Amino acid sequence: MREILYLEFLKYTTYSGAGKWNRAVRLCECLAVTGWGDHEALETVCGVYFNGNPETYFINRHGEVRFLSCVWSKRKDGFVIDPALSFIHSADGIPGTSTPLSPVAVNSAETQNLKLASQCNWIAKNPICITRGLANCYENSKSLIDNIENHLKPMLSRHMRPELYGAALNRIILNCSFSFFDNDHCKTNYIIADPSLKLRGCFITIVNLWEVCLGA
């Protein structure tokens, strides 16, 4: 059953319309129940792009995007994939995929008046999702931002043990914004990293404390 579901899933990894995306979602939900076996477990996500339009993509337990990710445009007759904002990503063991973030031409995009689905039963994964809100920041905040991206997030992704709680907890989103001070009426908190701090050690402590809280 697992192999039949997986082969069927592969047919919809290059979805061209809302109906095919929804089919891929249902198949991923089935595979989350049967297990993915030797294949990389994936989860389907329907989110919101920064311009307010829907975006859909497949992610693995480390938050890495696989197969096709798309941003959709709203038309009078429904949703259609925006080729300019859609990309093919690499997928382990799947021939014919291009390098990550290569533009994909959606020549047969289908406009359908359907609600885009998102997976209801998630795969076990690190639940702490650290995102960045504002792009502007002070120059001496960049080392902290780099450490979050290059050390903390990979460490959380690979050292958490979501199999212990994955069915009860999906996502804790920490949205970090590092912004300039504009004026008294428009400002956010900002952090200036002290180069002398051992940031990596701090991150390990955070992970250890989280495991203690979970009773690991």
C-alpha positions as CSV (number, residue, x, y, z in Angstrom):
1,M,0.0,0.0,0.0
2,R,2.8,2.4,0.9
3,E,4.6,1.9,-2.5
4,I,1.3,2.3,-4.4
5,L,0.6,5.6,-2.5
6,Y,4.1,6.9,-3.1
7,L,4.0,6.2,-6.8
8,E,0.6,7.9,-7.0
9,F,2.1,10.9,-5.0
10,L,4.9,11.3,-7.5
11,K,2.3,12.0,-10.3
12,Y,1.2,15.1,-8.5
13,T,4.6,16.6,-7.4
14,T,4.5,18.8,-10.5
15,Y,0.9,19.9,-10.0
16,S,-0.5,22.4,-12.5
17,G,-3.7,23.3,-10.8
18,A,-5.5,23.5,-7.4
19,G,-7.2,20.1,-7.9
20,K,-3.9,18.3,-8.4
21,W,-2.3,20.1,-5.5
22,N,-5.2,19.0,-3.3
23,R,-4.7,15.5,-4.5
24,A,-1.0,15.7,-3.5
25,V,-2.1,16.9,0.0
26,R,-4.5,13.9,0.5
27,L,-1.8,11.5,-0.6
28,C,0.7,13.0,1.8
29,E,-1.9,12.6,4.6
30,C,-2.2,8.9,3.7
31,L,1.5,8.4,3.7
32,A,1.8,10.1,7.1
33,V,-0.4,7.3,8.4
34,T,1.2,4.3,6.5
35,G,4.7,5.7,6.9
36,W,7.0,6.7,4.1
37,G,9.3,3.7,4.3
38,D,12.6,4.3,2.7
39,H,11.4,7.4,1.0
40,E,11.9,10.9,2.4
41,A,8.9,11.9,4.5
42,L,7.3,15.1,3.2
43,E,4.6,17.5,4.4
44,T,2.4,19.7,2.2
45,V,2.0,23.3,3.3
46,C,-0.4,26.0,2.0
47,G,0.8,29.4,3.4
48,V,0.6,33.0,2.4
49,Y,3.2,34.8,0.3
50,F,4.3,38.3,1.4
51,N,2.1,39.8,-1.3
52,G,-1.0,38.1,0.3
53,N,-1.4,35.4,-2.4
54,P,-1.4,31.7,-1.4
55,E,1.8,29.7,-1.7
56,T,2.2,25.9,-1.7
57,Y,5.2,23.7,-1.2
58,F,6.5,20.3,0.1
59,I,8.9,20.3,3.0
60,N,10.9,17.5,4.8
61,R,11.4,17.3,8.5
62,H,14.3,19.8,8.3
63,G,12.2,22.4,6.6
64,E,13.9,21.9,3.2
65,V,11.6,22.5,0.2
66,R,11.3,19.6,-2.3
67,F,9.8,19.2,-5.8
68,L,7.6,22.2,-6.8
69,S,6.8,25.3,-4.8
70,C,4.3,27.8,-6.2
71,V,2.8,31.2,-5.6
72,W,-0.8,31.5,-6.9
73,S,-2.7,34.4,-8.4
74,K,-6.3,35.0,-7.9
75,R,-8.3,35.3,-11.1
76,K,-12.0,35.8,-11.7
77,D,-12.4,32.1,-12.4
78,G,-10.3,30.9,-9.4
79,F,-6.6,30.4,-8.6
80,V,-3.8,29.9,-11.1
81,I,-0.1,29.3,-10.6
82,D,2.2,32.3,-11.2
83,P,5.1,30.9,-13.3
84,A,7.3,33.9,-12.3
85,L,7.2,32.9,-8.6
86,S,7.2,29.1,-8.9
87,F,10.3,26.9,-8.6
88,I,11.5,23.3,-9.0
89,H,13.6,22.1,-6.1
90,S,15.8,19.0,-5.8
91,A,14.4,15.8,-4.4
92,D,16.5,12.9,-3.2
93,G,16.5,10.0,-5.5
94,I,14.1,11.6,-8.0
95,P,15.7,11.9,-11.5
96,G,15.0,14.9,-13.7
97,T,14.7,17.5,-11.0
98,S,16.8,20.7,-11.4
99,T,18.9,22.5,-8.9
100,P,17.1,24.3,-6.1
101,L,15.4,27.6,-7.0
102,S,15.5,27.1,-10.8
103,P,12.6,28.8,-12.5
104,V,9.9,26.5,-13.7
105,A,7.7,27.2,-16.7
106,V,4.1,26.3,-16.0
107,N,2.9,25.9,-19.6
108,S,-0.4,24.1,-18.8
109,A,-1.4,26.0,-15.6
110,E,-5.1,25.4,-14.8
111,T,-7.4,28.0,-13.4
112,Q,-9.7,26.4,-10.9
113,N,-12.2,27.8,-8.4
114,L,-11.1,25.5,-5.5
115,K,-9.8,26.1,-2.0
116,L,-6.1,25.1,-1.7
117,A,-5.7,22.4,0.9
118,S,-3.0,22.1,3.6
119,Q,-2.1,18.9,5.4
120,C,-4.0,18.1,8.5
121,N,-1.8,15.4,10.0
122,W,1.8,16.6,10.0
123,I,5.0,14.6,9.9
124,A,7.3,14.6,13.0
125,K,9.6,17.6,12.7
126,N,11.3,20.3,14.8
127,P,8.4,22.4,15.9
128,I,10.4,25.6,16.6
129,C,10.2,27.7,13.4
130,I,12.4,30.8,13.5
131,T,11.5,33.3,10.8
132,R,12.7,36.8,10.0
133,G,10.2,39.6,9.7
134,L,12.1,42.8,8.7
135,A,15.1,42.6,6.4
136,N,16.7,45.9,7.4
137,C,19.1,45.9,10.4
138,Y,22.2,47.4,11.9
139,E,25.5,46.2,10.5
140,N,26.6,44.8,13.9
141,S,23.4,42.8,14.2
142,K,24.3,40.6,11.2
143,S,26.5,38.2,13.1
144,L,23.6,37.3,15.4
145,I,21.3,36.8,12.4
146,D,24.0,34.7,10.6
147,N,24.4,32.5,13.7
148,I,20.6,32.0,13.9
149,E,20.4,30.9,10.3
150,N,23.7,28.9,10.1
151,H,23.8,27.3,13.6
152,L,20.7,27.6,15.7
153,K,18.1,26.6,13.1
154,P,20.1,23.6,11.8
155,M,20.9,22.5,15.3
156,L,17.2,22.6,16.4
157,S,16.2,20.8,13.2
158,R,18.7,17.9,13.7
159,H,18.8,17.5,17.4
160,M,15.2,17.8,18.5
161,R,13.3,14.5,18.9
162,P,9.8,15.3,17.5
163,E,8.8,11.6,17.4
164,L,8.1,12.1,21.2
165,Y,5.5,14.8,20.7
166,G,5.0,15.2,16.9
167,A,1.4,14.1,17.0
168,A,0.5,16.7,19.6
169,L,2.6,19.7,18.6
170,N,3.0,21.1,15.1
171,R,4.7,24.5,15.1
172,I,5.9,27.3,17.4
173,I,6.7,30.3,15.2
174,L,9.3,32.8,16.5
175,N,9.2,35.8,14.2
176,C,12.4,37.9,14.7
177,S,12.7,41.4,13.4
178,F,15.9,43.4,13.4
179,S,15.1,46.9,12.5
180,F,16.5,50.4,12.5
181,F,15.1,53.0,14.9
182,D,12.9,55.2,12.7
183,N,11.3,57.5,15.2
184,D,9.4,57.5,18.5
185,H,6.2,56.3,16.7
186,C,7.8,53.7,14.4
187,K,10.4,51.4,16.0
188,T,11.0,47.8,16.9
189,N,13.4,46.2,19.4
190,Y,16.8,45.4,18.0
191,I,19.7,43.3,19.2
192,I,23.3,44.2,18.6
193,A,25.5,41.1,19.0
194,D,28.6,41.3,21.1
195,P,31.3,39.5,19.1
196,S,32.8,38.3,22.3
197,L,29.8,36.3,23.2
198,K,30.0,32.6,22.5
199,L,26.7,32.4,20.6
200,R,27.0,28.8,19.6
201,G,27.3,27.8,23.3
202,C,24.1,29.8,24.1
203,F,22.3,27.9,21.3
204,I,23.4,24.5,22.7
205,T,22.1,25.6,26.1
206,I,18.7,26.5,24.6
207,V,18.5,23.1,23.0
208,N,19.4,21.4,26.2
209,L,16.8,23.3,28.2
210,W,14.1,22.5,25.6
211,E,14.9,18.8,25.9
212,V,14.7,19.0,29.7
213,C,11.3,20.6,29.5
214,L,10.1,17.7,27.2
215,G,11.5,15.2,29.6
216,A,14.0,13.9,27.1
